[in-house]
Amino acid sequence: MRLAFHAQLMQMNGITMQGAMGVSALSTLALAAMTRGVSRRLAGGAGILVVASLLITRLGNVPINGRIKQWAATSAPTDHAEILTRWELFNYARTALPKALTTGPS
């Protein structure tokens, strides 16, 4: 069930999410170029976080997504649970870390 869901999600998610991340990176860096002071630093920091998230996605999640697409056509390997756990760790890194950095300690 999980593999079928993951394969369906990747059909539309790949282009949509990477496009949104690219627009986010460009817009935050453009804002950093157009502002001064604290606003510039905040926009630049946001741009760095977006670029880091994009790199984690391209170098971590996307290769695993390619393997999962192959599983949908054939069958999952015996270590598929570990591979999916690695995908989740990359997903947590690209979503939780920027949130933790922007919200600060509680």
Buried (B, 14 or more C-beta within 10 A) or exposed (E): EEBEEBBEEBEEEBEEBBEEBEEBBEBBBEBBEEBEEEEBEBBBBBBBBBBBBBEBBEEBBBEBBEEBBEBBEEEBEEEBEEBBEEBEEBBEBBEEBBEEEEEEEE
